[in-house]
Amino acid sequence: MSKRLTLLLLGVGLLCSSLARAELPADYRVVLLTENFPPYNMATNGKNYAREENLDGIAVEVVRETFKKAGIAYHMTLRFPWARIYKMALEMPNHGVFVAAKLPEREKLFKWVGPIGPDDWVMLAKADSNINLLSLEQAKSYRVGAYKGDAIEEHLLKQGLQPISSFRDQENARKLVDGKIDLWATGDPAGRYLAKQEGVTGLKTVLRFDSAQLYLALNPETPDEVIERLQKALDGLRADGTVDKIFQKYVE
């Protein structure tokens, strides 16, 4: 192939790439919503509202680096409750919510970027509890606490359980200690992290009943180009070890 033809093809490729990136308006910006879900997302002041640099956590850092690498502008806000921000991302263009479990029933509702990290689903009990479970079916005999609007609560309801749900997942740690519930259905490591923040330690896992992958869920009207650029950026961060370094910072 001649040098001139090579340069011509290279020029065409760069032009096509430039045109593809130019499809987004200059002022395009994604509104990112999250909640207090340590160690993945949290407000540095511990409150239920925070913006931009006042957010911290595994997913917050991963998402920030992903948007930076993809060259896409964003606003990031932590709000409460989860059900509200989930609904906003579902209904409002250019909005996204994280971290969200990518469940079969949710898959077509959003466009997804991830996975960001895992979330095992467990039943926790007090250290001195004599409860032993082999299945969720056996949990129906007990009072089970859950987080209202969360994927775990949805799963329990579909399995025929009637969880006692709280608007803040960490409330379940205290309910467990106070004897208001027998079991706490939550994520791992999130549940233990939240319990520790409430001064509750020594909880034990009596059942590990499912596992989900956590993602950034974007409104279905989000341009495909945005999804592709973000996914490519995240894949690159995972390949170069950035994602692993962020995880180690919080869990070790």
N, C-alpha and C positions, 0 to 999 in steps of 0.2 A: 504494500500500500504506500502511495507516495506521501511525502511529508505534507504537501499542500492539502491532500484529501484528509489526512489525519487531523490536521489543524481545523479543517472545515467541520468535520464531524464533532470534534471537541467543542467547537464554538456553538454548533447546533445543540449539543447536549447541555451546555451551560445556559443557553438561551431558554431551552425547555424547562430546565430546573428553575431558572429565575421566574419564568411565567407561572410555574406551578406555585411557587412561594408567593407570588404577587396576587394570587386569587383571594387572599385574605385582605380585608380593608386595613389601612394603616393604623386605625384606632381599635382594631379587633382585640378583645380582652375577655378572658374567661373568668367568671365569678366562681370561686372555689369555696365550698362550705364544708365545715367539719364540726365535730363535737369533742367533748372531753372523753377520750377513750384511751387512757394511758396503757402501755407506753407508746402507742401508735400516734395519737394526737392529744394535745393538752395545752391549756392556757398556762403561761408561765406564772400568772398570779393566782391560779387555782379557781378562777371564777368561770362563769358560764357565758362570758362574752369576751372576745379578744380579737385583735386584727394584726395581720402582717407579722412584724418581728416579735410580737408578744405571744406567738405560738411556738410550740416545740414538740418533739416526738419523732419516732422512727418515720412514720408516713409523711409527716410535715416536711422533714428534711428530704426524703426521697422525691416527693412531689415537687418541691422547690427546685431541686437539681434537675428533675426531668423537664420542667418548663423552661428553665434556663438553657439547658442543652438544646431543646427544640426551638428556642427563639420565639416563644409565644408568651405574650403578656398576660398577667392574671392579677386578681385581687383575692386575698385569702382571709376568710372570717370564720371564727369559731362561735357557734350559737347553740341554743338549747330551745326545745328538745329535738331529738333525732327525727321524730316523725315530721316535724315542721320543715327541717332542712331537706329531708328526703323528698317531700312533696314539692318543694321549691325547685329542686334539681329536675324532678320529673316533668314539671309543667312549664318552666321558664327557659327559653333559649339561652345558649351561652353560659349555662350554669352547670356545675358539677358538684358531686358530694363524695367524700372519702372519710374513712375506708368503709367500703360496702362489700358484703359477701355476695359473690356472683352465684346466685342460685338459679336453677332451671326456670322457676316461675318469674324471675326478674330479668332474665337474659335479654329478652326482646324489648324491655322497657327502656333500656339505656344503651349507650355505646360505651365500651369498656376499655380501660388501659390498665395493664397489670400482667401478672399479679404483683402486688407490693409486698405481701407477706402472708403467712399462714395464721389461722385462728382455730385452734382445737376447741371443741365444745365439751365441757365437763360438768359433772355434778360434784359440788363441794359440800362437805359436812364439817361439823366441829371435830376437833381432834379426838374427843372422847365419845363420839357417836358410834353406836354399834350397827349402823345401817350398812348393809352390803348389797350392792346391786349388780345384776348381770345384764339388765336391759332396761330401756325406758318404760316398758310395760310395768315393771316392778315399782317404778317411781310414782305410779298413779296412787299408791297407798300413802303417799307423804305430801306434806305442804311444800311446794316448790316455788321458790322466788325466781323472778326473771326481770329483764329490762324491757319496759314497755316500748313496742314498735321495733324492737331488734329482731334480727333474723332468727336468733335462738328462740325467742318467744313465739314467732310464727311457726317454727318447726314443732315446738311442743304442742301448740294448739292443733296442728294437723295430725299429731300422733295421739290425740284424744286426751291430753293433759289439760288441766285448768290452772295455769300458773298464777301466783299472786304477784302481780307486776308492779314495779316501781318506776318512777320517772327518772331516777338516777341509779345506775347499777350499783354504785358503792353503798347505797342504802341497804342492799341485801346482805352485805357483810355484817352490819350491825343487827339486822333482823335475825340473822342466823345465830349470832351470839346471844341475843336476847330471847331466843326460843320462839320467835314469831313465825319462823319457817323452819323446816327440817333439812332442806337441801337448797342449794343455790346453783341454778343453771347459768353458766357464764362461760366466757372465753378463757383460754390459757395461752399466754401468760397474763392477760389483762385482768382477770379476776383477782389473782394473787397480788398484783401491783396495786389495784384499787383497795383491797382489804388492808394492805400494809399502810396505805395512806390514811385509813380510818383507824389505825392502831390495832387492827385485828391480824393475828398471826396464828400459825399452827393448824390451819384448815387442811383437810385431807381430801384427796380425790377418790370418790367412791364409784365413779363411772366416767369413762371417756366414750361418748356416744356419737361423735361426728367430727368432721373437720371441714373447714371452708377456706377458700383462698380469698384474700381481701384485695379489692381493686379501687380504682378511681372510676366512678360511674358518672358519665356525662349525658346531658340532655340529648334525646335522639335526633334533634335537629342540628347538632354539632357537625360542622363540615368534616367529611371523611379525611380531608387533608390534615386537619388538626389531630385526628385520632392516629393517623399514620405517623406523623412527625413525633407525637408524644410516645407512641409505642416504640418507635425506633430509638428514641432518646433513652427510654427506660431500659430497653434491651442492652444498649451500649453501656449504661451505668452498672448493670448487673455483670456484664462481661468483663469490665475493667476493675471489678472489685469494690466499687463505690458503695453499692447497696449493702454488701457484707460488712463493710467498715461502719456504716451507719447503725446496723443492727447490733454489732458488737459494742458500740458506744453506750447502748441502753440496756443490754441484757447481761453484760458481763461485769 
